[in-house]
Each structure stands twice: as C-alpha cells, then as structure tokens.
Amino acid sequence: MKPASFEYHDPTTLSEVTALLDRLGEDARVLAGGQSLVPLMNFRLARPAYLVDLNRVAELDFLSVEGGELRIGATTRQRVLERSEAVASGWPLLREATGFIGHVQIRNRGTVGGSLAHAFPSAELPVAMVTLDAAFVLQGEGGERTVAAEDFVLGTMTTVLEPGELLREVRVPAPAAGSGASFREVSRRYGDFALAGAAVLVTLDRDGVVTAARLTLTGPAPIRARAAEDAVLGQKPSEALFREAARRAVADIEQDSDMHATAEYRVRACEALARRALAEAAERAAASRAAG
Ligand SMILES: Cc1cc2nc3c(=O)[nH]c(=O)nc-3n(C[C@H](O)[C@H](O)[C@H](O)COP(=O)(O)OP(=O)(O)OC[C@H]3O[C@@H](n4cnc5c(N)ncnc54)[C@H](O)[C@@H]3O)c2cc1C
C-alpha cells in the first residue's frame, strides 16, 4: 500500500516547526522515526494532509544530565537511550524497558518522543516514565507547558497534546540513593508488543525498609498501582508482602481483550509480573545500599 497524498515540510528549527503546526492546524502531523506513523499511513489508517518532519531539527536531538536530572530531546533515538552509559548507571529502568521495544532496527529509527506521543497500549517507555515520575515539556506556538508523565496519556493512542503542540523534551529525576528498579514483560515472541508488563522503582533505607515505591502496569494507558505502592511502604521486602501487593495492584484494573490475549489473561499476567518486578527491584535496591 502507498499513503494518501500529503504535503511534506522539512523545517530545521523548533520555531519553524511550531509556526508550521500553528498554520497548518489539525490536519498536520509531525514525523519522527516513522516506525508507527508510516505503516499507519501506508494502510491509510492515518491520512494527514501535512507532514512536518522533525528529523532535521537538531535542537530536539539530545541526551544530557543536568543537575542530576536526565533530559531527553524528543527525537533522541530509542537506541541512543538504550546504549547511553549515563542512563545505564543512573536510570537503569529506562535501559531495561527500551531493550524490550521491537527489534534493534526499530529502536535505531524510533524516537523517545514518538513512542510517548504515539501512546500505543503496552508500549514500554510510557510505563517506565510514569514509574520514574518524569515530566514532559510540550511546546506550541503560544509557549510551553509541563505535564507529569502520569497525566500525559488519556487512553489508547490518546494524549493531552493539543493540535499545534509537540512533545519537545522529557525530564527524568534521579532515583534516590538506595533505589532499585525492574521492568518485566511477557510477549509471544521476542520483539512483539507486550501482552502484559510491570515496572517498579523501590527505595530502601539503611535498615532495609521500603521508603518509596512506584509500580506501573501496562494497559490501554499506563496504570499506576497506588494500592500496591501503599502496601509495601514502611515494610521490609518479603515474598508474602510482594504477593499481597501484586494482588492489590490488579484488584480493580481494566484490561482489553483482543486477538492476542484476553483481558483476564492480561490481569493475571500483570499480577505475576508485578510480584516478580517488586522482588527484583528490592534485590537491586538492597545491592545498591550494600555497595554504597
Ligand atoms: C515491527 C514493530 C514492532 C514494534 N514493537 C514495539 C514494542 O514492542 N514496544 C513499543 O513501545 N513500540 C514498538 N514499536 C513502535 C516503535 O517504538 C515506534 O518507534 C514508536 O511507537 C513511534 O516512534 P517514532 O519515532 O517511530 O514515531 P512516528 O512513527 O514518527 O510517530 C508516531 C506518532 O507520534 C507522533 N509524534 C512523534 N513524535 C512526536 C512529538 N515529538 N510530539 C508529538 N507527536 C509526535 C506522530 O505524529 C505520530 O502520530 C514497534 C514498531 C514496529 C514497526
């Protein structure tokens, strides 16, 4: 299949991008890695009248650590995130999550901003960003605004982005000392989208007590499991604790059924993955405490 005809724009600065998006209105889409948008256009499931290509906008392509915070430009390739030593040492959850995205060819082209803005169910990066309490900087012609990762995705492939706005940058705070993280997922084959997944960040104090915990599950949109987080706070890690926390995590969540898995399967798989991710994150937190 070939896409419906469209007008192509190739700006080189962010201000040109926002001016174009403002002028072209709702029929314009930005093009990042093209790994999701181009197939959708080829199947004519998306028919944007205008494409605004971000690939020549150098100011959107960066990865840096400033004041202990990780800053990721929207068009940073997923593979850059995966291979960064700063990310591996400071934000290992991002590296682990990114390794589950498709195949290396996809990650070579696919961008961090594209994955977040596309908001496909079960996508790894939105779930990891909620767990890490990231902030997203959105830019339009009228200015910028910052939203918490948790508030960004509204539902399947739907975000708070307004027409004329793009995701410009992601800011990820550094996990506290004594933290450990884990990303677990299950898919039919290596490289397939996850049927279910869980991301965890826990912090232990010197006595081995959980002082902070975040757990997010895959779903139509990332699902923050607050009841499970509350269950582990102030406790010492144990198998029984994590079993109970995982049970609470899925107690009232909604999952979709499709040709790949039933909703019931997804709920049960999320429960098992949450338990394993909690245990693994706690082990890693304890190792980090012991080392530091
Ligand atoms: C075979 C295959 C397997 C895959 N497996 C996985 C997987 O397991 N997990 C996973 O998470 N993903 C998977 N993907 C999707 C992949 O991660 C895509 O790269 C990603 O979803 C979109 O990123 P992109 O840069 O390619 O965006 P594009 O395809 O260019 O754009 C996607 C959408 O986001 C919008 N957009 C892009 N950038 C911005 C921005 N900065 N601001 C606002 N809107 C923006 C576009 O307008 C478009 O609507 C897979 C893709 C393929 C082809």
PDBQT file of the ligand as one rigid body, heavy atoms in Angstrom, charges set to zero:
ROOT
HETATM    1  C1  LIG A 301       7.584  -4.209  13.990  1.00  0.00    +0.000 C 
HETATM    2  C2  LIG A 301       7.450  -3.163  15.065  1.00  0.00    +0.000 A 
HETATM    3  C3  LIG A 301       7.495  -3.562  16.397  1.00  0.00    +0.000 A 
HETATM    4  C4  LIG A 301       7.381  -2.610  17.397  1.00  0.00    +0.000 A 
HETATM    5  N1  LIG A 301       7.409  -3.035  18.707  1.00  0.00    +0.000 NA
HETATM    6  C5  LIG A 301       7.271  -2.133  19.685  1.00  0.00    +0.000 A 
HETATM    7  C6  LIG A 301       7.294  -2.531  21.061  1.00  0.00    +0.000 A 
HETATM    8  O1  LIG A 301       7.480  -3.703  21.394  1.00  0.00    +0.000 OA
HETATM    9  N2  LIG A 301       7.149  -1.559  22.005  1.00  0.00    +0.000 N 
HETATM   10  C7  LIG A 301       6.950  -0.234  21.677  1.00  0.00    +0.000 A 
HETATM   11  O2  LIG A 301       6.804   0.588  22.568  1.00  0.00    +0.000 OA
HETATM   12  N3  LIG A 301       6.917   0.161  20.401  1.00  0.00    +0.000 NA
HETATM   13  C8  LIG A 301       7.068  -0.739  19.400  1.00  0.00    +0.000 A 
HETATM   14  N4  LIG A 301       7.034  -0.324  18.110  1.00  0.00    +0.000 N 
HETATM   15  C9  LIG A 301       6.788   1.117  17.837  1.00  0.00    +0.000 C 
HETATM   16  C10 LIG A 301       8.077   1.902  17.902  1.00  0.00    +0.000 C 
HETATM   17  O3  LIG A 301       8.546   2.027  19.226  1.00  0.00    +0.000 OA
HETATM   18  C11 LIG A 301       7.872   3.313  17.343  1.00  0.00    +0.000 C 
HETATM   19  O4  LIG A 301       9.144   3.812  17.128  1.00  0.00    +0.000 OA
HETATM   20  C12 LIG A 301       7.148   4.296  18.213  1.00  0.00    +0.000 C 
HETATM   21  O5  LIG A 301       5.886   3.856  18.620  1.00  0.00    +0.000 OA
HETATM   22  C13 LIG A 301       6.912   5.605  17.457  1.00  0.00    +0.000 C 
HETATM   23  O6  LIG A 301       8.079   6.306  17.421  1.00  0.00    +0.000 OA
HETATM   24  P1  LIG A 301       8.541   7.003  16.096  1.00  0.00    +0.000 P 
HETATM   25  O7  LIG A 301       9.665   7.901  16.458  1.00  0.00    +0.000 OA
HETATM   26  O8  LIG A 301       8.784   5.973  15.061  1.00  0.00    +0.000 OA
HETATM   27  O9  LIG A 301       7.259   7.921  15.761  1.00  0.00    +0.000 OA
HETATM   28  P2  LIG A 301       6.461   8.138  14.422  1.00  0.00    +0.000 P 
HETATM   29  O10 LIG A 301       6.052   6.835  13.839  1.00  0.00    +0.000 OA
HETATM   30  O11 LIG A 301       7.175   9.086  13.535  1.00  0.00    +0.000 OA
HETATM   31  O12 LIG A 301       5.191   8.906  15.018  1.00  0.00    +0.000 OA
HETATM   32  C14 LIG A 301       4.208   8.211  15.780  1.00  0.00    +0.000 C 
HETATM   33  C15 LIG A 301       3.108   9.197  16.205  1.00  0.00    +0.000 C 
HETATM   34  O13 LIG A 301       3.605  10.083  17.201  1.00  0.00    +0.000 OA
HETATM   35  C16 LIG A 301       3.548  11.446  16.741  1.00  0.00    +0.000 C 
HETATM   36  N5  LIG A 301       4.778  12.092  17.213  1.00  0.00    +0.000 N 
HETATM   37  C17 LIG A 301       6.033  11.668  17.012  1.00  0.00    +0.000 A 
HETATM   38  N6  LIG A 301       6.914  12.463  17.657  1.00  0.00    +0.000 NA
HETATM   39  C18 LIG A 301       6.168  13.418  18.280  1.00  0.00    +0.000 A 
HETATM   40  C19 LIG A 301       6.494  14.521  19.107  1.00  0.00    +0.000 A 
HETATM   41  N7  LIG A 301       7.751  14.815  19.451  1.00  0.00    +0.000 N 
HETATM   42  N8  LIG A 301       5.472  15.303  19.557  1.00  0.00    +0.000 NA
HETATM   43  C20 LIG A 301       4.191  14.995  19.240  1.00  0.00    +0.000 A 
HETATM   44  N9  LIG A 301       3.823  13.966  18.461  1.00  0.00    +0.000 NA
HETATM   45  C21 LIG A 301       4.803  13.179  17.994  1.00  0.00    +0.000 A 
HETATM   46  C22 LIG A 301       3.429  11.363  15.227  1.00  0.00    +0.000 C 
HETATM   47  O14 LIG A 301       2.771  12.492  14.687  1.00  0.00    +0.000 OA
HETATM   48  C23 LIG A 301       2.617  10.099  15.062  1.00  0.00    +0.000 C 
HETATM   49  O15 LIG A 301       1.241  10.367  15.273  1.00  0.00    +0.000 OA
HETATM   50  C24 LIG A 301       7.187  -1.229  17.076  1.00  0.00    +0.000 A 
HETATM   51  C25 LIG A 301       7.149  -0.829  15.736  1.00  0.00    +0.000 A 
HETATM   52  C26 LIG A 301       7.279  -1.777  14.731  1.00  0.00    +0.000 A 
HETATM   53  C27 LIG A 301       7.234  -1.322  13.302  1.00  0.00    +0.000 C 
ENDROOT
TORSDOF 0
